[in-house]
Amino acid sequence: MEDVALTLHADSIAQAVQMELISNVTRAIEKGGTAYAIDYCNTAAMSLTDSMSKVYGVQIQRITEKNRNLANVLKTSNDRTLYKMFDGQARLKDTLLYEGGKAIYYKRIHTAIPTCLGCHGDPKKDIHPETLRKIQLFYPNDSATGFSLNAFRAMWKITFPKD
């Protein structure tokens, strides 16, 4: 598949996974508030990306320098380099590169809706105390708070298998 087509395909996967995640988190918030959503994310967010990976036949990850879940840390030098590039260049929307014979697509994730701030905003003004207690309970080394609306938060990393 040529780069333009692969980029479009990867972008559609990232958008589908993002919408599925937002939909599930929104339902959890509607059911029991942001504290309940932390319970949901702790038990189901990783399995959601894993199941979507199987559906699309790719490896899907959410990665960041400011992680909540240790599985979402930046692992490779490309991860770290692209994170810094995305963080410093607002116009950079996505990147496709090749590593070890595999195509890897990176796409930025923002705190795009006010609901995001209920778990990722300022702990003193945006996050309910009960929610903050849950975050600290499940993620004692959490660094995924302190974001403002539309701030760069993380990246989708979609790795295609070797052809």
Secondary structure, 3 states (H helix, E strand, C coil): CCHHHHHHHHHHHHHHHHHHHHHHHHHHHHHHHHHHHHHHHHHHHHHHHHHHHHHHCCEEEEEECCCCCHHHECCCHHHHHHHHHHHHCCCCCEEEEEECCEEEEEEEEECCCHHHHHHHCCCCCCCCHHHHHHHHHHCCCCCCCCCCCCCEEEEEEEECCCC
